[in-house]
């Protein structure tokens, strides 16, 4: 068994245990492999071990991987964009991704909708919320969620699926759960047909699952420490 296979098995066991501890079906929690800074070969290895969904933070790096036809073009991968979005990058994101987890303002959503090719299905969208109020983090303020979510639902080439957050780091499980509970509460208050909570990473996936995560975004626990020397 390769290292990536062992890591996937370990993360899968953590997901199962966390879900079962709160009476959830493990199958309701999706594993999104955060493959930023990882080479195409690592993604192919992860695919061979059973993963299908991959999240990228850096647009040019992701496009380069997708263009490596000998490596990845033959694989039925689902690509998720999970990084901050600049206006000049929306066209490429709209054309090359299946999901976007990091929409935090209406201008970006409008551009993604306008630039989504008609031949592709509507782009799956998560609204990123800055639940911890950190100045350094992207995401709309909690009080903006209602208005922004309802505006996004009116855009024709997008499908709003739910909310995403990256809370302030904490080693306290109670603090972790409180942040994720806030996102769940915001989702429930919208009273829309939303099925997604994208929350939880390698260090806090158990708390996220306890509060209803449907995607956990896992990088380090799957691929090991990242090499930030790779082009972004």
C-alpha positions, 0 to 999 in steps of 0.5 A: 500500500502506498503512502497516499493510500495509507493516508486516505485510509486514515482520513477515511477512518477519522471521517467514519468515526466522527460521523458515527459519534454523532449519529451521522452516516459517513457517506454524507461527508465528502472528502475533498482532497486539497491538491494545491502545490501537489504534482499531477502524479500525486493526484493520479495516485489519489484517484487510483486510491479512490478519490474523485474530488480535488480542490485547488487554491491557485488558478494558474497551478490548477490550469497547468495540471488540467492541461497535463493531458498525459497525466490527468485529462483521461481521469473523470475528476471533479475540480473545486476552486477553493481559493480567493477569487480576483475579478480577472480570474473568473472567466477561467474559473467558470470554464474549468471548474465544477464547484467554487467554494469561495464566492464572497461578493456579488460582483464575483458571482455575477461574473462567474454566471455570465462567463459560465459556458452554456454547454456546461451545467450550472456552476456549483457555488458555496458562499464563503463566510468569515465566521471569525471576523478575521481581517486577514480572511476572505469571506462575507460578514455573517450579516451579509449572508441573507442578501448575498445568497438570495441574489446568487440564487437569481443568477442563471448559470450558478447553483447555490449549494451552501456555505463555506468557512475557514475559522480562526485556528484553534486547538480547543474542540469547543471553540472549533465546534462553535465556529462551525455551528455558526455556519450551520445556523446561517445556512439553516436561517436562509430557508433555501434548498441548500445541501452543502456545508464546506468546513473542516480541514486536517486539524479540525475535521471531527468538530466540523463533522459534528456540526454538519459538514458535508465536505471536509477539505483535507490536504496535509493529512492526505499528501503530507507537508506542502512544497510552496516552492511550486509555481502558483 
